[in-house]
Amino acid sequence: MGIVQTPLVQILIALIVVGVLLWLVNNFIPMAGSIKSILNAVVIIVVVVWLLNIFGLMHYITNFHVNRAG
């Protein structure tokens, strides 16, 4: 598995679009504060996982093991 060749400009545009959409949802769609918090957390987690996958770091995280003494 190699690193996906995505130009940096496309990544920045995608991040800007996601940010603007999240801002629009937060400001113009009425919903409870707890739901907004959950939505924001889910979007941030998805974006972080997407970025880790694009930059080829997901492989290291999914194969992370903790050795136990004993």
Distance bins in CASP14 RR format, pairs under 12 A and 6 or more apart:
PFRMAT RR
TARGET T0000
AUTHOR 0000-0000-0000
RMODE 2
METHOD distances of the structure
MODEL  1
1 53 0 0 0 0 0 1 0 0 0 0 0
1 56 1 0 0 1 0 0 0 0 0 0 0
1 57 0 0 0 0 0 1 0 0 0 0 0
1 58 0 0 0 0 1 0 0 0 0 0 0
1 59 1 0 0 1 0 0 0 0 0 0 0
1 60 0 0 0 0 0 1 0 0 0 0 0
1 62 0 0 0 0 0 1 0 0 0 0 0
1 63 0 0 0 0 0 1 0 0 0 0 0
2 53 0 0 0 0 0 1 0 0 0 0 0
2 54 0 0 0 0 0 1 0 0 0 0 0
2 55 0 0 0 0 0 1 0 0 0 0 0
2 56 1 0 0 1 0 0 0 0 0 0 0
2 57 0 0 0 0 0 1 0 0 0 0 0
2 58 0 0 0 0 0 1 0 0 0 0 0
2 59 0 0 0 0 1 0 0 0 0 0 0
3 52 0 0 0 0 0 1 0 0 0 0 0
3 53 0 0 0 0 1 0 0 0 0 0 0
3 54 1 0 0 1 0 0 0 0 0 0 0
3 55 1 0 0 1 0 0 0 0 0 0 0
3 56 1 0 1 0 0 0 0 0 0 0 0
3 57 0 0 0 0 1 0 0 0 0 0 0
3 58 0 0 0 0 0 1 0 0 0 0 0
3 59 0 0 0 0 1 0 0 0 0 0 0
4 10 0 0 0 0 0 1 0 0 0 0 0
4 11 0 0 0 0 0 1 0 0 0 0 0
4 50 0 0 0 0 0 1 0 0 0 0 0
4 51 0 0 0 0 0 1 0 0 0 0 0
4 52 0 0 0 0 0 1 0 0 0 0 0
4 53 1 0 0 1 0 0 0 0 0 0 0
4 54 1 0 1 0 0 0 0 0 0 0 0
4 55 0 0 0 0 1 0 0 0 0 0 0
4 56 1 0 0 1 0 0 0 0 0 0 0
4 57 0 0 0 0 0 1 0 0 0 0 0
4 58 0 0 0 0 0 1 0 0 0 0 0
4 59 0 0 0 0 0 1 0 0 0 0 0
5 11 0 0 0 0 0 1 0 0 0 0 0
5 54 0 0 0 0 1 0 0 0 0 0 0
5 55 0 0 0 0 0 1 0 0 0 0 0
5 56 0 0 0 0 0 1 0 0 0 0 0
6 12 0 0 0 0 0 1 0 0 0 0 0
6 13 0 0 0 0 0 1 0 0 0 0 0
6 14 0 0 0 0 1 0 0 0 0 0 0
6 15 0 0 0 0 0 1 0 0 0 0 0
6 50 0 0 0 0 0 1 0 0 0 0 0
6 51 0 0 0 0 0 1 0 0 0 0 0
6 53 0 0 0 0 0 1 0 0 0 0 0
6 54 1 0 1 0 0 0 0 0 0 0 0
6 55 0 0 0 0 1 0 0 0 0 0 0
6 56 0 0 0 0 0 1 0 0 0 0 0
7 13 0 0 0 0 1 0 0 0 0 0 0
7 14 0 0 0 0 0 1 0 0 0 0 0
7 54 0 0 0 0 0 1 0 0 0 0 0
8 14 0 0 0 0 0 1 0 0 0 0 0
8 15 0 0 0 0 0 1 0 0 0 0 0
8 51 0 0 0 0 0 1 0 0 0 0 0
8 54 0 0 0 0 0 1 0 0 0 0 0
8 55 0 0 0 0 0 1 0 0 0 0 0
9 15 0 0 0 0 0 1 0 0 0 0 0
9 16 0 0 0 0 0 1 0 0 0 0 0
10 16 0 0 0 0 0 1 0 0 0 0 0
10 17 0 0 0 0 0 1 0 0 0 0 0
10 54 0 0 0 0 1 0 0 0 0 0 0
11 17 0 0 0 0 0 1 0 0 0 0 0
11 18 0 0 0 0 0 1 0 0 0 0 0
11 47 0 0 0 0 0 1 0 0 0 0 0
11 50 0 0 0 0 1 0 0 0 0 0 0
11 51 1 0 0 1 0 0 0 0 0 0 0
11 53 0 0 0 0 0 1 0 0 0 0 0
11 54 1 0 0 1 0 0 0 0 0 0 0
11 55 0 0 0 0 1 0 0 0 0 0 0
12 18 0 0 0 0 0 1 0 0 0 0 0
12 19 0 0 0 0 0 1 0 0 0 0 0
12 51 0 0 0 0 0 1 0 0 0 0 0
12 54 0 0 0 0 0 1 0 0 0 0 0
13 19 0 0 0 0 0 1 0 0 0 0 0
13 20 0 0 0 0 0 1 0 0 0 0 0
14 20 0 0 0 0 0 1 0 0 0 0 0
14 21 0 0 0 0 0 1 0 0 0 0 0
14 46 0 0 0 0 0 1 0 0 0 0 0
14 47 0 0 0 0 1 0 0 0 0 0 0
14 50 0 0 0 0 1 0 0 0 0 0 0
14 51 0 0 0 0 1 0 0 0 0 0 0
14 54 0 0 0 0 1 0 0 0 0 0 0
15 21 0 0 0 0 0 1 0 0 0 0 0
15 22 0 0 0 0 0 1 0 0 0 0 0
15 43 0 0 0 0 0 1 0 0 0 0 0
15 44 0 0 0 0 0 1 0 0 0 0 0
15 46 0 0 0 0 0 1 0 0 0 0 0
15 47 1 0 0 1 0 0 0 0 0 0 0
15 48 0 0 0 0 0 1 0 0 0 0 0
15 50 0 0 0 0 1 0 0 0 0 0 0
15 51 0 0 0 0 1 0 0 0 0 0 0
15 54 0 0 0 0 0 1 0 0 0 0 0
16 22 0 0 0 0 0 1 0 0 0 0 0
16 23 0 0 0 0 0 1 0 0 0 0 0
16 47 0 0 0 0 0 1 0 0 0 0 0
17 23 0 0 0 0 0 1 0 0 0 0 0
17 24 0 0 0 0 0 1 0 0 0 0 0
17 43 0 0 0 0 0 1 0 0 0 0 0
17 47 0 0 0 0 0 1 0 0 0 0 0
18 24 0 0 0 0 0 1 0 0 0 0 0
18 25 0 0 0 0 0 1 0 0 0 0 0
18 40 0 0 0 0 0 1 0 0 0 0 0
18 42 0 0 0 0 0 1 0 0 0 0 0
18 43 1 0 0 1 0 0 0 0 0 0 0
18 44 0 0 0 0 1 0 0 0 0 0 0
18 46 0 0 0 0 1 0 0 0 0 0 0
18 47 1 0 0 1 0 0 0 0 0 0 0
18 48 0 0 0 0 0 1 0 0 0 0 0
18 50 0 0 0 0 1 0 0 0 0 0 0
18 51 0 0 0 0 0 1 0 0 0 0 0
19 25 0 0 0 0 1 0 0 0 0 0 0
19 26 0 0 0 0 1 0 0 0 0 0 0
19 27 0 0 0 0 0 1 0 0 0 0 0
19 40 0 0 0 0 0 1 0 0 0 0 0
19 43 0 0 0 0 1 0 0 0 0 0 0
19 44 0 0 0 0 0 1 0 0 0 0 0
19 46 0 0 0 0 0 1 0 0 0 0 0
19 47 0 0 0 0 1 0 0 0 0 0 0
20 26 0 0 0 0 0 1 0 0 0 0 0
20 27 0 0 0 0 0 1 0 0 0 0 0
20 28 0 0 0 0 0 1 0 0 0 0 0
20 43 0 0 0 0 0 1 0 0 0 0 0
21 27 0 0 0 0 0 1 0 0 0 0 0
21 28 0 0 0 0 0 1 0 0 0 0 0
21 29 0 0 0 0 0 1 0 0 0 0 0
21 39 0 0 0 0 0 1 0 0 0 0 0
21 40 0 0 0 0 0 1 0 0 0 0 0
21 43 0 0 0 0 1 0 0 0 0 0 0
21 47 0 0 0 0 0 1 0 0 0 0 0
22 28 0 0 0 0 0 1 0 0 0 0 0
22 29 0 0 0 0 0 1 0 0 0 0 0
22 36 0 0 0 0 1 0 0 0 0 0 0
22 39 1 0 0 1 0 0 0 0 0 0 0
22 40 1 0 0 1 0 0 0 0 0 0 0
22 41 0 0 0 0 0 1 0 0 0 0 0
22 42 0 0 0 0 0 1 0 0 0 0 0
22 43 1 0 1 0 0 0 0 0 0 0 0
22 44 0 0 0 0 1 0 0 0 0 0 0
22 46 0 0 0 0 0 1 0 0 0 0 0
22 47 0 0 0 0 1 0 0 0 0 0 0
23 29 0 0 0 0 0 1 0 0 0 0 0
23 36 0 0 0 0 0 1 0 0 0 0 0
23 39 0 0 0 0 0 1 0 0 0 0 0
23 40 0 0 0 0 0 1 0 0 0 0 0
23 43 0 0 0 0 0 1 0 0 0 0 0
25 31 0 0 0 0 1 0 0 0 0 0 0
25 35 0 0 0 0 0 1 0 0 0 0 0
25 36 0 0 0 0 1 0 0 0 0 0 0
25 39 1 0 0 1 0 0 0 0 0 0 0
25 40 0 0 0 0 1 0 0 0 0 0 0
25 42 0 0 0 0 0 1 0 0 0 0 0
25 43 0 0 0 0 1 0 0 0 0 0 0
26 33 0 0 0 0 1 0 0 0 0 0 0
26 35 0 0 0 0 0 1 0 0 0 0 0
26 36 1 0 1 0 0 0 0 0 0 0 0
26 37 0 0 0 0 0 1 0 0 0 0 0
26 39 0 0 0 0 1 0 0 0 0 0 0
26 40 1 0 0 1 0 0 0 0 0 0 0
26 43 0 0 0 0 0 1 0 0 0 0 0
27 36 0 0 0 0 0 1 0 0 0 0 0
28 36 0 0 0 0 0 1 0 0 0 0 0
29 35 0 0 0 0 1 0 0 0 0 0 0
29 36 0 0 0 0 1 0 0 0 0 0 0
29 39 0 0 0 0 1 0 0 0 0 0 0
30 36 0 0 0 0 1 0 0 0 0 0 0
31 37 0 0 0 0 0 1 0 0 0 0 0
31 38 0 0 0 0 1 0 0 0 0 0 0
31 39 1 0 0 1 0 0 0 0 0 0 0
31 40 0 0 0 0 0 1 0 0 0 0 0
32 38 0 0 0 0 1 0 0 0 0 0 0
32 39 0 0 0 0 0 1 0 0 0 0 0
33 39 0 0 0 0 1 0 0 0 0 0 0
33 40 0 0 0 0 1 0 0 0 0 0 0
33 41 0 0 0 0 0 1 0 0 0 0 0
34 40 0 0 0 0 0 1 0 0 0 0 0
34 41 0 0 0 0 0 1 0 0 0 0 0
35 41 0 0 0 0 0 1 0 0 0 0 0
35 42 0 0 0 0 0 1 0 0 0 0 0
36 42 0 0 0 0 0 1 0 0 0 0 0
36 43 0 0 0 0 0 1 0 0 0 0 0
37 43 0 0 0 0 0 1 0 0 0 0 0
37 44 0 0 0 0 0 1 0 0 0 0 0
38 44 0 0 0 0 0 1 0 0 0 0 0
38 45 0 0 0 0 0 1 0 0 0 0 0
39 45 0 0 0 0 0 1 0 0 0 0 0
39 46 0 0 0 0 0 1 0 0 0 0 0
40 46 0 0 0 0 0 1 0 0 0 0 0
40 47 0 0 0 0 0 1 0 0 0 0 0
41 47 0 0 0 0 0 1 0 0 0 0 0
41 48 0 0 0 0 0 1 0 0 0 0 0
42 48 0 0 0 0 0 1 0 0 0 0 0
42 49 0 0 0 0 0 1 0 0 0 0 0
43 49 0 0 0 0 0 1 0 0 0 0 0
43 50 0 0 0 0 0 1 0 0 0 0 0
44 50 0 0 0 0 0 1 0 0 0 0 0
44 51 0 0 0 0 0 1 0 0 0 0 0
45 51 0 0 0 0 0 1 0 0 0 0 0
45 52 0 0 0 0 0 1 0 0 0 0 0
46 52 0 0 0 0 0 1 0 0 0 0 0
46 53 0 0 0 0 0 1 0 0 0 0 0
47 53 0 0 0 0 0 1 0 0 0 0 0
47 54 0 0 0 0 0 1 0 0 0 0 0
48 54 0 0 0 0 0 1 0 0 0 0 0
48 55 0 0 0 0 0 1 0 0 0 0 0
48 57 0 0 0 0 0 1 0 0 0 0 0
48 58 0 0 0 0 0 1 0 0 0 0 0
48 61 0 0 0 0 0 1 0 0 0 0 0
49 55 0 0 0 0 0 1 0 0 0 0 0
49 56 0 0 0 0 0 1 0 0 0 0 0
49 57 0 0 0 0 0 1 0 0 0 0 0
49 58 1 0 0 1 0 0 0 0 0 0 0
49 61 0 0 0 0 1 0 0 0 0 0 0
49 62 0 0 0 0 0 1 0 0 0 0 0
50 56 0 0 0 0 0 1 0 0 0 0 0
50 57 0 0 0 0 0 1 0 0 0 0 0
50 58 0 0 0 0 1 0 0 0 0 0 0
51 57 0 0 0 0 1 0 0 0 0 0 0
51 58 0 0 0 0 1 0 0 0 0 0 0
51 61 0 0 0 0 0 1 0 0 0 0 0
52 58 1 0 1 0 0 0 0 0 0 0 0
52 59 0 0 0 0 1 0 0 0 0 0 0
52 60 0 0 0 0 1 0 0 0 0 0 0
52 61 1 0 0 1 0 0 0 0 0 0 0
52 62 0 0 0 0 1 0 0 0 0 0 0
53 59 0 0 0 0 1 0 0 0 0 0 0
53 60 0 0 0 0 0 1 0 0 0 0 0
53 61 0 0 0 0 1 0 0 0 0 0 0
53 62 0 0 0 0 0 1 0 0 0 0 0
55 61 0 0 0 0 0 1 0 0 0 0 0
56 62 0 0 0 0 0 1 0 0 0 0 0
56 63 0 0 0 0 0 1 0 0 0 0 0
57 63 0 0 0 0 0 1 0 0 0 0 0
57 64 0 0 0 0 0 1 0 0 0 0 0
58 64 0 0 0 0 0 1 0 0 0 0 0
END
